[in-house]
Amino acid sequence: MATLLVLLLALPAVGLAVLYALPARQAARVGAAAGALVFLLSLAVLPLFDYGRAEQMQGRLDVPWVPAFDLRFHLGVDGISLPLLLLTTLLTALCLLYAVRTTAKDESGRTFTALILLLEIGMVGTFLAQDLLLFFVFFEIVLLPMYGLIHRWGSGEERRRAADKFILYTLLGSALMLLGFLLIHARTGTFDMVALAQRHGLGMTLGVQEAAFLLVGLGFAIKTPMWPLHTWLPDAHTCAPTVGSVLLAGVLLKMGTYGLIRIGAGMLPLGAHKFAFALGCFGTVGIVYGALACINQARRGGDLKRLIAYSSVGHMGFVLLGVATLTRVGLDGALFASVAHGLITGLLFFIAGGFKERLGTTDLYTLGRGLYERARRYGALIAFAAMASLGLPGLAGFWGELYTIIGAAKPAAGLTSPGFHVLMAVAGLGMILTATYLLLVVRRLCMGATVGPSGADRYEPLADLSNRELVSWTPLAGLTLIAGLWPALILALADPAVHRLLGGVRQP
């Protein structure tokens, strides 16, 4: 399996080389082929993975990288990283496929495709890396490609400001994260993530763990993003091209929560315990704030992409609350919610991109009403994605929120139970507010009259789902339904790995 993991990083790099060896007009097709091959290769991990040892790092490759500093090119995958790895390769493949018809046939199109392939290398590497500095390198690789996608191919006059804001916030977070990694190394003498997870904080005093968690946690919190460090996200999403928004919401945000789980809770348990309640508070505020911001967008006819961006702040608030409980149930819920959010929000941003292609805007008032009559399949898909996002039972959005609420009802020993009970109640209110704004969106877009009082057409005709969109979008809808009906597909992988990460020993 180690060879397979290396190929997951090598194939996008080969795709980059082929991209510049062939004429620019072939760039989009080369990118789509490379994305499909990487996804199929990631599926090949499934039959090789030992599900009876999901808590252990498998397919490990551990070779010297920078011997002078004892840095190693160390890769591996377990039950925590495998679902996120598959989510990454799937979304990247769908984005590259979707972009075939819309990418320019000149040098700009080649650069656009190259940036997405470079993004894939960084995203996949982040979930495979088992050395802290290697993790940092892959974590940083994604910044410049996403900056370029927003700055060069974004829409609106504010795209350059949004790109600058994105890069400044995330670079600040990365600097704090690197300082935390160096502090861990100074006290333990290693960057090996497997060894550090096995030690579970041994060798680091309470003060060191608290300082390291604060630095690392802030870096990951900016990426997640946690309220009030979220302000770069709505601007970035509003201006980003469709595939940029899909990957930003579907994968890049998960890199922050993955880091909080893998490094924060797994390697710095005392520091995590110290700041757990504060993390839960900020996450819960984000749930309510994100929902209220979405209600405001829906009621005054704001931008659909901006509304989806604010919804991400709320949904990632549930993930943060799950992490803050420091329990198996809570962390299981955080991981499940991360995967579900990637599927559902990726679908929502694809839908918003479809509006942009058809009408040149994502303004809710301009998009009009009556999609059930104007474009039935389009309207049905919007309603499905909205129901999944609000957590309707039977769809993927339900289980992550449920597990998070259960985890908050009984947090880890030593945490303030009454405080988490308050957070649980506020998060429950946030669920109601979430349902409110999503139903408002469905009502505004899908229902209502399509002609004015005089009988003249009120809204522009809208093309229904194309074959390209069906191929690119329906896998996300299908997986949203499958994960909702069969949550054990993810939870059976995550639970033993989470138990091991929290310091538990697997029972025979």
N, C-alpha and C positions, 0 to 999 in steps of 0.2 A: 504493500500500500504506500510505502514511502515514495517510491517512484511516481506513483499516481499523484501524490500531493505536489511533488516538484513539477510535474507536467501541468498541473492547474495554474502554476505561475508562469511556466515556460510558454505555454500555447498562446496567451495574449501577447507575449513578447515576440513570438514568431509571427503572429498576426501583424504586429507593428512593422516588422521587417518586410513582410510581403506587401504590406500596404504601400510602402514607398518604392517597391520594386516594380509594381504594376502601374498602369496609367491611372490618373486620378479619378476617371469616370467609373473605375471598378471598386473604388474605396469602400462604398457602403456595402456592397455585396461581400467583399472580403471580410469586413467587420462582422456582418451577420453570420457568415460561415464560421469565423473564429469564435464568436459568442456561442453558437450552437454546439460546436465541438467541446468547448470548455464545460458547458452545461451537461452534455452527455458524459463527459469524463467524470464530472462530479457525481453523476448518478451511479457510475461504476464503483464508487466508494461504498455504496449501500450493501451490496452482497459480500464485500470484503470486511465490513465492520463487524466486530464481535459484540452483539447486543447483550450478551451475558456479562460483559465487562465494560459497559458503557461509561462507567465512572473513571476508567483508566485511559491515559493518553495512548492512542493507537497510531500505527503507521509512522512512528517517530523516525526522523532523520536528524542526526546530531553530529555535525562536522565543524571543525574550526573555521571561524570567520575572520576575527582579528585576534590572533593568538596572544599578542602583547598585552591585551586587556582581558583575556579569557572570554572573549565574545564568540558565540557559536551560532552557526546557521542551523537553528533548531526548530523543526516543524512537528506538528502532531494534531490529532483531532480526537475529540471525545463527545459525549452526549450533549454537552453545552454548545460546542462550536459547530457540530455537524448540521443542525437545522439552519443556523445562520449562514453557513457556507452554501448550502443548497439554495436558500433564499437569494443570496448574492448572485450566484451563477444564473439562476432562472431570470431574475429581473434584468440583469445585464443582457442576456440573450434576447429577451423580449424587446428591450429598448433598441438594440442594434437591428433587430428585425423590423421594428416599427419605423426606424429612421431610414430604411432603404428608399422609400418613395419620396421622402422629404429632404434628404441630404443633397446638397449641391454636388454637381458632377465636376467640380474644379478643385483647386488646391485647398479652398476653405472647407470643402466637404471631406477631403482627406484628413485635414487637421482635426476636424470635428470627430471623425471616427477614431483617430489615434488617441484623442483625449479620453474617450470612453474606454478604450482598451487599457490605457494606462490607469484609469480609475479602477478597472477590474483587478489589475495586479495589486494595487494598494489595498482594496477591500478584501480580496481573498487572502492576501498575506497577513492582514490583521487578525483574521480568525484562525489562521494556522500557526502563527509565530508563537514559540515557546521560550524566547529570550526577550527580556524587557527592552533592550535597545533595538533588537530586530523588530519587535512589536512597534516601537516608536518610529522606526524608519518607514514601515508600511503604513502606519497611521498618518504620517506626514505626506506620503506620496499622493494621497487623494486631494490634497489642498489645492495645488496649482491647476490640475485638470478641471476641477469644479469651478475654480475662479475663472479660468479661461472660458468655460461654457457659459457662465453667467455674463461675463464682461463682453465677450465677442458675439455670442449668439442669443443673448437674452433680449427681451422686448421692453419697450418703454424707455423714456428718457432717464429713468433712475437706475438703469441696469449697472452702470459703472459704479455709482455710489453703493448699490447693493452688493456688488462684487467686492469692493474695498472693505465694506463693513464685515462681510463674511470672512475675508482673509485675516483681518485684524483681530477679530474675536477669536477665531480658531487658532491663530498663531500665539495669542496670549495664553490660551488654554494649553497649548502644546508646551510652551515654555514652563508653565507651572508643573505639568505632568513630568517633564524631563527632570526637573529639580527633585520631584518626589522619587523618581526612579534612582537618581544618584544617591539620595539619602538612604534608600533601601540597600543599595549596594555597599555604601559606606559602613553599614552596621552588620550586614550579613556576608559580605565578600563575594556575592554572586548575583548575576542577572538571570539565572536559570529559573524560569517560571514554574517548572515541574517541581524542582527542589524547594522553591519558596512556598508552593502550595502544600507540599508534604510537611514542611515545618510549621505551617499555619501560625506564623508570627513569632515562633521561637527565635531567640537571638536579638529581638528588638524590644526595647523597653516600652512602657506605656506612652511616654512622651514622644519617642521616636515614631511609634505607630500613629499617634494622633497627628503629628506634624506631617508625616508622609501621606496619610489619608486625606488631610486637608488639601495638600498640594495636588495630589493625584485626583481627588474627588472634584476639585474645582475645574481641573482640566477636562475631565469627562463630563461634568455638568454643563459646561459651555457647549459641548458637542451634542448633548442629548436632545434638545437644550432644556435646562431647568429654569423655571421662573425664578428670578427676574433677569437671567442671563440669556433670554430667548430672543431679544429684540432684533438680532440679525436674521432670524429665520423667516418671518413674514415677507420681508423685503426680498430676500434671496429667492423664495419660492415664487413670488409674484412676477419677478423678472426672468427667472430661469427658463430655458427651453423645456419642452415637455419631458424629454428623457432625463434632463438634469434634475427636474423636480422629482421624477419617479425614483431615481437613484439616491438623491439627497434624503428624501423621506423614507424610502424603503430600506436603505442600507446604512448610509453615513450616520444617521442618528443612532442606529443600533450599535455602532462602534463605541459610542459613549457608554451606553448601558451595559454592553458586554464587558467593557473595562471595569466598570463599577462592580460587576459581579465577580469576574475572574480575578482581578487584582485587589479591588477594595475589600470585598467581603471575604475572599479566599486567602489573601496573603497578609492582610492588616486587620485581623478580627477585632482587636481592642480599639483601634482607631475607628473602625466601622461602628462599633457599639457606642462609642462616645458621641458620634455625630448622627446616629441613626434617626433619632427623633427629629432633629433639625432637617435632615434629608426628607423625612416623611412630611414635615410641615411644608417645605417648599414645593414638594411634588403635589400635595393636596391643593395648595393655593393655585398651582398651575392648572389643575383639573378645572377648578371653578372659573379662574380667569380666562382660560382658553375657551370654555363654553360660553361665557358672557360676551367675549369678543366675537365669537361666531354668531351669536344671536344678534348682536349689533350689525354685523355685516349682512345677515339675512334680512333683517327688518328694513334697513335703509338702502338695500340694493347694492351692496358692495361688490368686491371682486371675488369670484368663485375660488380662484387659486389662493387668494389671501385667506379666505374662510377655511379652506382645507389646511393651510399652514397653521392657523390658530388651533384647529382641531388636533393637530399633531402635538401641540404644547399640552393640551389636555390629556390626550391618550398616553403620552410619555410620562405625564404626571402619575398615572396609574402604575407604570413600570417602576418609577422611582419609589412610590409608596411600597410596592412589593419588595423591592430591594431593601428598603429601610426596616422591614419587619425582621430580617435576618433569620427567617424560618424556611424550611423546605417548601411549605405551601406558598409562601410569599415569593420566593425566588423562582419556583416553578411557574407561578403566575406571571412574573416579570418576563421570563423567557418566552412563554407562550404568547403573551401580549405583544412582545417585540416582533415575533414572526407574523402574528395576525395583523399587526399594524402595517408591516411591510407589504403584505398581500393586499389589504383593503385600501390603504392610502395610495399605494402604487396604482391600483385600479382607478381610484378617484382622480388622480392627476392625469392618467391617460384620458379619462373622460373629459376633463377640463381642456386638455390639449386638443381633443377632437372638436370642441366648441371653437377653440382658437383657430383651427384650420378652416372651419366652415364659415364662421362669422367674423373672424378677425378680432374677437374680443372675448373676455370672460366676465364682463360686467353682468351681474344678475338681472338688472332691468332690461338690458339690451338683448339678452338671450331669450327673453320672452317666456310665455307660458304654453301649456297645452302640448307637451311633448308626447303624451300618450296618443294624441291624434296626429301630430306632425311627423313623429319618428318613433314608432311604437317600441321597437327593439332598443333604441337609445334610451327612451324613458324608462323602460323596464330595468335596464342595466343600472341606471342612476338610482332607482328605487332599491334595487338589490344591494348596491354598495352602501347606500345610506343605512339600510336596515342592519347590515353587517357592522358598520361603524358604530351604531348606537348600542350594539351588544345584544341583538335579538337572539334568544336561545336557538340552537341549531346551526348558528353561523360562528365563524372563528372569533369574532370580537367578544363573544360572551364569556368564554372560559378564562381568559386572562384577567378580566375585571372581577369575576367571581372569586378566583383564587386569591387575588390581591385583597379583596374585602375580607375573606376568611382569614388570611394571614394577619391582617390588622386587628382582627378580633382577639387573636392570641399571639402577640409578638414574642420574640425570643426572651428567655429568662434574663431578668435584670433591666429590661426596658419598661418604661412607664405604661402599664396597661390602660389606665384611664385616659391618658393622652392619646394613645392610638385608637381608643374607642371613639374619641371625638373626631379624629382624622377619618375614621371609618364612616361616621355619620356624614361628615362634610363631603367625602368622596361619593357617598350615596346620593347626596343632593346634586353633585356634579353629573352623575349618571342621568338624572332627570333632566337637567339643563342640556346635556348632550342630545338626548332624545328630542328635546324641544327644537333646537336649531336644525337638526337634520330633517325633522318633519316639516319645518318651515321651508327648507330648501326644496324638498320633494313637492310640497304644495305649490311653491312659486314656479318651479320649472316644468313639472309634469302635469299639473291640473289646470283647470280654468279654461276660459273661452279663447279661441284662436282668431276670432274676427271681431271687429269693432261694432259699435251700435249701428253704423250705417251699412254694415254688411261687407265693407272693404277689409282686405287682409290687414290684420294688425301687426303680425310678425312675419319675418322672412321665412320662406320655405327652408326646411332643414333636411339634408340628406341623412338617411338612416345608416346604420352600421355597415361599413364596407367589409369586404373579405379580409383585407389586411388588418383591420381593427379587430375583427372576430378572432383571427389567429393570434394576434398579439395580446388581446385582453381577456378572452374567455378562460385561458389557463389560470389566471388569478381568481376569477369568479369560481371556477371549479374547485380549486384548492381551498378557497374560503369556505365552501360548503363541506368539503371532505374533512377539513380540520375541525369544523364545528360539530359534525356528526361523529367523528372518531378522534377525539382529542388525544387519545393514548398514542397516536402516531408520533406526537412531539413529547408528551409528558413521560412516556415510558423511557425515552432517551434521556430526558433532562433530569428526572428525579434522582436516579442513583448518582449521577455526576454532581448534582447539587448537594446531596447528602455527604458525599466525599469532600466537596469543596468546603462545607461548613465544619469539617473536622470529624465527621462521623465515619464509622467503620462499617463496611458492607457486611451484612449478616449472611452466613452460608445458607 
